[in-house]
């Protein structure tokens, strides 16, 4: 149901200007529960609220759909966030081994190709550069170079399956690093959508609460249903 709610609201969410987007200032699960509780509470005051000018269908009746859209958007963002955090963990765990593997490969190639100036020059070129992306590219370049020039490697009884390992590791690490880097970005599409869904629901919740707090400012028993218990 939440996915259907999200799809029903997707165009509306996408149309919300970035300048109007609010950042959640309380846990999303708490906010969703308070929004749903507000619907139940406001039903008893429907006539009074409408009499004062509250547009019921566009506010109270729309809260469940808006809440469903936010619940789905939150789930999508949390899934992405978890995946990115897992990628960071994997990178921290795997990258030291990959750097050592790359360095060992370069040492092997320098020895195997030591009598071939052209090949040694290519090994030196691969060894140039710094950084994670460069290391990943090095693994791929070493694999390609070794497969194209196997004779000197075979002459030292080199295990040629290592070249396949380098190629596979390069591809795998590229995927991990891309996802890990994504988590370091200040924003993502999923988070932006979540924040827009929160803004959309908050707009209606605030409207209903404003009416309720004004109307029942002298009636504590009714007034309490229109304030955030979390904020209180």
N, C-alpha and C positions, 0 to 999 in steps of 0.2 A: 504493500500500500504506500509506503514512504516513497518508493521509486516513482509510482504513478503520480503522487503529489508533486514530486520534484519535476517530473516531465511537464506537468500542468503549469508549473510556475517558471520553467526554465527561461522562456522568452522574457518574462517580467524581470527576472533576476539579472539577466544579461544586459538589460536596458538601464539598470541602476548606475548612475554616474559614479566614477571612482571617488569623487569628492564627497559624495553623500554616504559612503560606506562607513559603518560603525564597527569598531573592534569590540568583541565580547568582553565585558567586565565582570563576568561571573561564569561559573562552569556551565557548559552548554546543556548538560543533562538536567541541572537545576533549573535553568531558564525554561527548558521545554516543559518540565513538570509544572512550573508556576503558570506558564501560558495555558496549559490544559486545565489546570485548576481554576484559572480565571474564567474560562468558558462556563464551567459548571456553576461557579459562583454568580456570574452575571445573569444567567438565565432567570433567576428569581427576581431580578430587577429590570427585566426586558422592557416592560411598559414604561417605567419611569425613565429609563435611559433613552429610549426612542423619543419620548415626549420632550426631552431636553435637546434632542437633535442628533443623537448618535445613529449613524447609518448601520443598522444591525447586520445586514447581509454582507456588507463590505468590511466589517470589523469582526464581531464575535463569530459569525458563521464561517468566516474565512480563516480564523486562527488554526483550526485543525489541519487545513491544507498547507498553510504556511509552516506550521510546526513539522508536518511530515516532510516537507521539502528540506527544512533545516536538518532534520534527523538523518536524512539520506546524504545530504551534502557533508555533514559532519563525519559520517561513516566512511565516505570516499576519501576525505582528507586524512582521517586517522589511518586508513589502510596505506595511503601513500607515505605518510609520515613514518609509519612503522617500517615500511620497505626501505626507506632512505636511511633510517637509523641502523637497520640491519646491514645495509651496504657499507656504511661507515665502519661498523664493527668488522665486517669481512675484510675491508681494505686495510685496516690497521693490523689485522691478523696475517693477511696474505702478502702484503706489499714488501715487508722485510725479506721474506723468502724469495720473492720475485726479483728483488734487486740483487740478492746474492746469486741467484740462478743466472741472471744476465751477466754478472761479472765473471762467473765461472765459464760461461759460454765464450765470452770475449777472450779469456785466457787460453781456452782450448783452441780457438781460431787463430790467435796470434802465433801459437806454437805450430799448428798444422800448416799454416800459410806463410811461415817465416821466410821461406825461400822464394816466394812469389811476390814481387814488389807491387804488382797491380792489386792482388787480393789483399795484401797487408794494408794497402792504402784504403781500400774499401772498409776494412775492419776498423781502421782509425777513424774514418768518417762516421761510422755507426756509433763509435764510442764517444763522439763529441756530443755536447748538449747535456742539459740537466733537467731534472724534474720528473714527475710521475708520468706525464704523457709521453715524454721522450723515452723513458724506460720501457713503456709498453710498446712503442714503435720499434725500439731496438730489438726486442724479442722477435717481432715479426720480420724485421730486416735480416737478422741473423739466420733465421730459419730459411728465408728465401736464398740468401747467399750460400748457405751450406748445401742446400738441395741442388743449386745450380753448379756447384763446384765440389763434388763429393770425393774425387780421387785423393787429394791430400789428407782428407779426414779418414778415409778408409785405410790409408797407408799407416795411420797410427792406431788402427783398430778402434776407431771412434764409434760409439753407439749412435747410429743414425736416427734411432727412434726419438732421441732427445730433441731433434729438430721439430718433430711433430708436437712434442710436448711444449716447445717454445711457441709454436704457432697457436696451439689451443690456449695456452696461458695468456697470450697477448689478447686474444679475442675475449676471453672470460674477464680479464682484468679491466679491459676497456669498458665493458658493460657495468661492472661494479663501480668503477671510478665515476662514470657518467651519472649513475644514480646517487652516489655519495656526494658528488659536487652539487647535485640538484637540491639536496637537503640543506646545503649551506646558503642557498639563495634566500633572500629576505621574504620572498613571496613565491607562490606557485599558483597555478590555475585552480587547483583544488581548494587551496586555502582562500583564494579570492572569492570563489563561488560560495564557500561556507560562510564567509563574512557577509556576502550579499544576502544570503538566505537568513542570516541572523538579523541583519538590518531590516529586511522585509517583515519579519515576524515582530521585531521590536517596535516598528512603526505602529502596528495595530494594537499590540499589547499596551503601549504607552497611551494610545488614544482612548482605549477602554478604561484604563486606570485613571486617566485625567478626568474623564466624565464621572467615574465612580467616586473618586476622592472629593471632587467638588460637591456632588450631590449629597453625599453621606458624611460630609465633614463634621456634622453634629450628631451623627449616629455611629458611635464606635463599633458596635457589633457588625454593621454593614461595611463600614469604612475599612476594617481590617482585611477584608477580602480583596481590596484593590491596591494593596501595597505589597512590595516584595519582602517576603519573610527572610530571604537570604540577606538583603540589604539591611533589614531591620536588625 
